[in-house]
Amino acid sequence: MSAFFRWLRHNSEHYLLVAAHQKLAKTQGSPAPRPPKGLKEVFWLKIFAPTYSLLPWPLRNKIMKAMPGSHRKTWAPPPRLQGPAV
């Protein structure tokens, strides 16, 4: 996986998690994480996270599948059955 996609995945996961914490804290009346500081955090929390949440799942899924990364790995097929277990 290239450095760019690794960076993009790391940042998107982190800031989507922070945005989810903010939303949960607001609905539960709990203390929220600190507000965003700097342009980087403002972009990820005020622009990226809300935009991402508005995208329909089929589009999000298509974007994720188009990017290289561990989310494209699939489970190994189950082993073949070789008679009764007992």
Helices and strands as residue ranges (DSSP letters): H 3-28, H 38-42, I 43-48, H 49-54, H 57-66, G 70-72
